[in-house]
């Protein structure tokens, strides 16, 4: 029997501050000048995904937010640094361009806690190693890739600044012809055990 419940695509993430976002936007503008075939992520959509939930029944949102709030209550804000450009799966076969996000392992720790807390709610455990990053753009074809790769490699170890992780956010993702649109559904501050609908 088909599941007729209403579903929304969701994921849990943290944001970066406006200063980092501005530097990332400047990088995207420089890379876009190569006219490579890349769909660049809108600057307002920059985030570090901790857990992609996928299609989520609407009635499952409250228990999901309760689990997020419990985990947020265990942690205090911490700093991350955005530094270095990479490609998934590799520069030889690029599908996604990204910026690495560095800290002392806290992002990975929180991602693991979220993973464990959400399995009992029916969400599949993550199979891939966690690699914190900001997605810059998605490579649609290798047209003018050599020019883009040359420009990218000029920024391999560049720092785009520090940001403080202060809250965990549950996002809704709506797929549109122009790209995904991310809307915050709910957020909670670290060190607190309750959250706010947005």
LOZA-503375 format. One record per residue (C-alpha): residue number from 0; residue in one letter; z, y, x. Coordinates in nm, 3 decimals, always signed. Layout:
// LOZA-503375
+-----+------+---------+---------+---------+
!  nr ! rest !      c3 !      c2 !      c1 !
+-----+------+---------+---------+---------+
! NUM !    A !       Z !       Y !       X !
...
+-----+------+---------+---------+---------+
***
This chain:
// LOZA-503375
+-----+------+---------+---------+---------+
!  nr ! rest !      c3 !      c2 !      c1 !
+-----+------+---------+---------+---------+
!   0 !    X !  +0.000 !  +0.000 !  +0.000 !
!   1 !    X !  -0.100 !  +0.339 !  +0.140 !
!   2 !    X !  +0.168 !  +0.590 !  +0.237 !
!   3 !    X !  +0.115 !  +0.873 !  -0.014 !
!   4 !    X !  +0.391 !  +1.098 !  +0.120 !
!   5 !    X !  +0.284 !  +1.443 !  +0.241 !
!   6 !    X !  +0.264 !  +1.456 !  +0.621 !
!   7 !    X !  +0.251 !  +1.744 !  +0.868 !
!   8 !    X !  +0.168 !  +1.722 !  +1.240 !
!   9 !    X !  +0.473 !  +1.823 !  +1.441 !
!  10 !    X !  +0.601 !  +1.844 !  +1.797 !
!  11 !    X !  +0.914 !  +1.967 !  +1.977 !
!  12 !    X !  +0.871 !  +2.226 !  +2.251 !
!  13 !    X !  +1.018 !  +2.512 !  +2.451 !
!  14 !    X !  +0.854 !  +2.851 !  +2.500 !
!  15 !    X !  +0.808 !  +3.075 !  +2.804 !
!  16 !    X !  +0.882 !  +3.447 !  +2.821 !
!  17 !    X !  +0.632 !  +3.732 !  +2.777 !
!  18 !    X !  +0.615 !  +3.806 !  +3.150 !
!  19 !    X !  +0.501 !  +3.451 !  +3.232 !
!  20 !    X !  +0.262 !  +3.455 !  +2.935 !
!  21 !    X !  +0.099 !  +3.776 !  +3.062 !
!  22 !    X !  +0.044 !  +3.629 !  +3.408 !
!  23 !    X !  -0.102 !  +3.313 !  +3.256 !
!  24 !    X !  -0.334 !  +3.523 !  +3.041 !
!  25 !    X !  -0.458 !  +3.704 !  +3.354 !
!  26 !    X !  -0.529 !  +3.367 !  +3.518 !
!  27 !    X !  -0.719 !  +3.246 !  +3.210 !
!  28 !    X !  -0.928 !  +3.564 !  +3.215 !
!  29 !    X !  -1.015 !  +3.510 !  +3.582 !
!  30 !    X !  -1.109 !  +3.146 !  +3.521 !
!  31 !    X !  -1.311 !  +3.232 !  +3.210 !
!  32 !    X !  -1.536 !  +3.456 !  +3.421 !
!  33 !    X !  -1.690 !  +3.137 !  +3.565 !
!  34 !    X !  -1.832 !  +3.071 !  +3.214 !
!  35 !    X !  -1.730 !  +2.706 !  +3.240 !
!  36 !    X !  -1.729 !  +2.504 !  +2.918 !
!  37 !    X !  -1.355 !  +2.524 !  +2.845 !
!  38 !    X !  -1.169 !  +2.601 !  +2.524 !
!  39 !    X !  -0.887 !  +2.825 !  +2.648 !
!  40 !    X !  -0.549 !  +2.803 !  +2.478 !
!  41 !    X !  -0.451 !  +3.118 !  +2.292 !
!  42 !    X !  -0.182 !  +3.302 !  +2.486 !
!  43 !    X !  +0.050 !  +3.295 !  +2.182 !
!  44 !    X !  +0.029 !  +2.914 !  +2.178 !
!  45 !    X !  +0.175 !  +2.860 !  +2.527 !
!  46 !    X !  +0.460 !  +2.608 !  +2.523 !
!  47 !    X !  +0.601 !  +2.306 !  +2.705 !
!  48 !    X !  +0.585 !  +2.000 !  +2.478 !
!  49 !    X !  +0.896 !  +1.784 !  +2.501 !
!  50 !    X !  +0.802 !  +1.533 !  +2.232 !
!  51 !    X !  +0.485 !  +1.500 !  +2.022 !
!  52 !    X !  +0.579 !  +1.352 !  +1.685 !
!  53 !    X !  +0.236 !  +1.346 !  +1.521 !
!  54 !    X !  +0.204 !  +1.300 !  +1.143 !
!  55 !    X !  +0.556 !  +1.350 !  +1.006 !
!  56 !    X !  +0.657 !  +1.295 !  +0.641 !
!  57 !    X !  +0.798 !  +1.624 !  +0.510 !
!  58 !    X !  +1.118 !  +1.452 !  +0.398 !
!  59 !    X !  +1.176 !  +1.338 !  +0.758 !
!  60 !    X !  +1.194 !  +1.697 !  +0.887 !
!  61 !    X !  +1.569 !  +1.746 !  +0.809 !
!  62 !    X !  +1.684 !  +1.434 !  +1.001 !
!  63 !    X !  +1.453 !  +1.534 !  +1.287 !
!  64 !    X !  +1.607 !  +1.881 !  +1.305 !
!  65 !    X !  +1.957 !  +1.730 !  +1.292 !
!  66 !    X !  +1.871 !  +1.513 !  +1.593 !
!  67 !    X !  +1.730 !  +1.813 !  +1.781 !
!  68 !    X !  +2.041 !  +2.020 !  +1.703 !
!  69 !    X !  +2.273 !  +1.747 !  +1.836 !
!  70 !    X !  +2.083 !  +1.740 !  +2.165 !
!  71 !    X !  +2.063 !  +2.120 !  +2.190 !
!  72 !    X !  +2.441 !  +2.135 !  +2.152 !
!  73 !    X !  +2.486 !  +1.932 !  +2.472 !
!  74 !    X !  +2.292 !  +2.171 !  +2.695 !
!  75 !    X !  +2.320 !  +2.528 !  +2.818 !
!  76 !    X !  +2.019 !  +2.753 !  +2.895 !
!  77 !    X !  +1.848 !  +2.696 !  +3.229 !
!  78 !    X !  +1.567 !  +2.843 !  +3.440 !
!  79 !    X !  +1.221 !  +2.700 !  +3.494 !
!  80 !    X !  +0.941 !  +2.818 !  +3.721 !
!  81 !    X !  +0.572 !  +2.802 !  +3.628 !
!  82 !    X !  +0.384 !  +2.723 !  +3.949 !
!  83 !    X !  +0.064 !  +2.541 !  +4.043 !
!  84 !    X !  -0.255 !  +2.446 !  +3.858 !
!  85 !    X !  -0.352 !  +2.087 !  +3.780 !
!  86 !    X !  -0.591 !  +1.880 !  +3.570 !
!  87 !    X !  -0.547 !  +1.571 !  +3.352 !
!  88 !    X !  -0.637 !  +1.304 !  +3.441 !
!  89 !    X !  -0.773 !  +1.451 !  +3.769 !
!  90 !    X !  -0.995 !  +1.726 !  +3.909 !
!  91 !    X !  -1.274 !  +1.467 !  +3.941 !
!  92 !    X !  -1.257 !  +1.381 !  +3.569 !
!  93 !    X !  -1.100 !  +1.689 !  +3.411 !
!  94 !    X !  -1.011 !  +1.692 !  +3.043 !
!  95 !    X !  -0.720 !  +1.937 !  +3.041 !
!  96 !    X !  -0.631 !  +2.222 !  +3.277 !
!  97 !    X !  -0.259 !  +2.295 !  +3.303 !
!  98 !    X !  +0.016 !  +2.478 !  +3.490 !
!  99 !    X !  +0.311 !  +2.281 !  +3.625 !
! 100 !    X !  +0.661 !  +2.373 !  +3.507 !
! 101 !    X !  +0.936 !  +2.311 !  +3.764 !
! 102 !    X !  +1.312 !  +2.278 !  +3.723 !
! 103 !    X !  +1.587 !  +2.045 !  +3.844 !
! 104 !    X !  +1.490 !  +1.769 !  +3.601 !
! 105 !    X !  +1.649 !  +1.921 !  +3.291 !
! 106 !    X !  +1.325 !  +1.927 !  +3.087 !
! 107 !    X !  +1.273 !  +1.558 !  +3.159 !
! 108 !    X !  +1.635 !  +1.484 !  +3.068 !
! 109 !    X !  +1.608 !  +1.662 !  +2.731 !
! 110 !    X !  +1.269 !  +1.499 !  +2.661 !
! 111 !    X !  +1.425 !  +1.156 !  +2.725 !
! 112 !    X !  +1.720 !  +1.233 !  +2.497 !
! 113 !    X !  +1.483 !  +1.344 !  +2.219 !
! 114 !    X !  +1.276 !  +1.029 !  +2.265 !
! 115 !    X !  +1.582 !  +0.806 !  +2.231 !
! 116 !    X !  +1.721 !  +0.999 !  +1.933 !
! 117 !    X !  +1.396 !  +0.987 !  +1.736 !
! 118 !    X !  +1.311 !  +0.617 !  +1.776 !
! 119 !    X !  +1.566 !  +0.519 !  +1.503 !
! 120 !    X !  +1.385 !  +0.765 !  +1.271 !
! 121 !    X !  +1.060 !  +0.572 !  +1.314 !
! 122 !    X !  +0.890 !  +0.770 !  +1.591 !
! 123 !    X !  +0.725 !  +0.572 !  +1.870 !
! 124 !    X !  +0.883 !  +0.601 !  +2.216 !
! 125 !    X !  +0.676 !  +0.786 !  +2.475 !
! 126 !    X !  +0.486 !  +0.550 !  +2.704 !
! 127 !    X !  +0.357 !  +0.799 !  +2.961 !
! 128 !    X !  +0.572 !  +0.956 !  +3.234 !
! 129 !    X !  +0.694 !  +1.301 !  +3.131 !
! 130 !    X !  +0.516 !  +1.580 !  +3.319 !
! 131 !    X !  +0.625 !  +1.928 !  +3.204 !
! 132 !    X !  +0.329 !  +2.165 !  +3.183 !
! 133 !    X !  +0.163 !  +2.453 !  +2.999 !
! 134 !    X !  -0.188 !  +2.372 !  +2.878 !
! 135 !    X !  -0.438 !  +2.635 !  +2.995 !
! 136 !    X !  -0.748 !  +2.494 !  +2.830 !
! 137 !    X !  -0.944 !  +2.184 !  +2.732 !
! 138 !    X !  -1.260 !  +2.099 !  +2.924 !
! 139 !    X !  -1.546 !  +2.034 !  +2.680 !
! 140 !    X !  -1.812 !  +1.948 !  +2.939 !
! 141 !    X !  -1.868 !  +1.972 !  +3.315 !
! 142 !    X !  -2.108 !  +2.263 !  +3.276 !
! 143 !    X !  -2.030 !  +2.511 !  +3.559 !
! 144 !    X !  -1.731 !  +2.296 !  +3.656 !
! 145 !    X !  -1.789 !  +2.346 !  +4.031 !
! 146 !    X !  -1.752 !  +2.722 !  +3.994 !
! 147 !    X !  -1.437 !  +2.678 !  +3.787 !
! 148 !    X !  -1.287 !  +2.423 !  +4.027 !
! 149 !    X !  -1.340 !  +2.662 !  +4.319 !
! 150 !    X !  -1.158 !  +2.939 !  +4.129 !
! 151 !    X !  -0.880 !  +2.702 !  +4.018 !
! 152 !    X !  -0.815 !  +2.585 !  +4.373 !
! 153 !    X !  -0.749 !  +2.945 !  +4.477 !
! 154 !    X !  -0.441 !  +2.929 !  +4.249 !
! 155 !    X !  -0.315 !  +2.577 !  +4.327 !
! 156 !    X !  +0.031 !  +2.685 !  +4.446 !
! 157 !    X !  +0.053 !  +3.028 !  +4.283 !
! 158 !    X !  +0.375 !  +3.112 !  +4.098 !
! 159 !    X !  +0.349 !  +3.268 !  +3.754 !
! 160 !    X !  +0.717 !  +3.351 !  +3.735 !
! 161 !    X !  +1.042 !  +3.217 !  +3.598 !
! 162 !    X !  +1.151 !  +3.176 !  +3.238 !
! 163 !    X !  +1.482 !  +3.077 !  +3.079 !
! 164 !    X !  +1.486 !  +2.786 !  +2.835 !
! 165 !    X !  +1.713 !  +2.906 !  +2.554 !
! 166 !    X !  +1.607 !  +2.713 !  +2.245 !
! 167 !    X !  +1.437 !  +2.398 !  +2.121 !
! 168 !    X !  +1.163 !  +2.454 !  +1.864 !
! 169 !    X !  +1.005 !  +2.223 !  +1.606 !
! 170 !    X !  +0.642 !  +2.326 !  +1.565 !
! 171 !    X !  +0.384 !  +2.246 !  +1.301 !
! 172 !    X !  +0.032 !  +2.188 !  +1.434 !
! 173 !    X !  -0.269 !  +2.255 !  +1.210 !
! 174 !    X !  -0.612 !  +2.158 !  +1.341 !
! 175 !    X !  -0.881 !  +2.417 !  +1.269 !
! 176 !    X !  -1.247 !  +2.439 !  +1.376 !
! 177 !    X !  -1.147 !  +2.716 !  +1.618 !
! 178 !    X !  -0.864 !  +2.507 !  +1.768 !
! 179 !    X !  -0.506 !  +2.410 !  +1.686 !
! 180 !    X !  -0.271 !  +2.663 !  +1.526 !
! 181 !    X !  +0.099 !  +2.619 !  +1.607 !
! 182 !    X !  +0.364 !  +2.750 !  +1.368 !
! 183 !    X !  +0.740 !  +2.734 !  +1.442 !
! 184 !    X !  +0.913 !  +2.548 !  +1.156 !
! 185 !    X !  +1.267 !  +2.548 !  +1.291 !
! 186 !    X !  +1.455 !  +2.638 !  +1.609 !
! 187 !    X !  +1.800 !  +2.603 !  +1.757 !
! 188 !    X !  +1.967 !  +2.775 !  +2.053 !
! 189 !    X !  +2.097 !  +2.562 !  +2.337 !
! 190 !    X !  +2.473 !  +2.524 !  +2.324 !
! 191 !    X !  +2.469 !  +2.532 !  +1.942 !
! 192 !    X !  +2.464 !  +2.244 !  +1.695 !
! 193 !    X !  +2.281 !  +2.417 !  +1.412 !
! 194 !    X !  +1.938 !  +2.573 !  +1.381 !
! 195 !    X !  +1.733 !  +2.817 !  +1.179 !
! 196 !    X !  +1.421 !  +2.777 !  +0.973 !
! 197 !    X !  +1.158 !  +3.030 !  +1.079 !
+-----+------+---------+---------+---------+
***
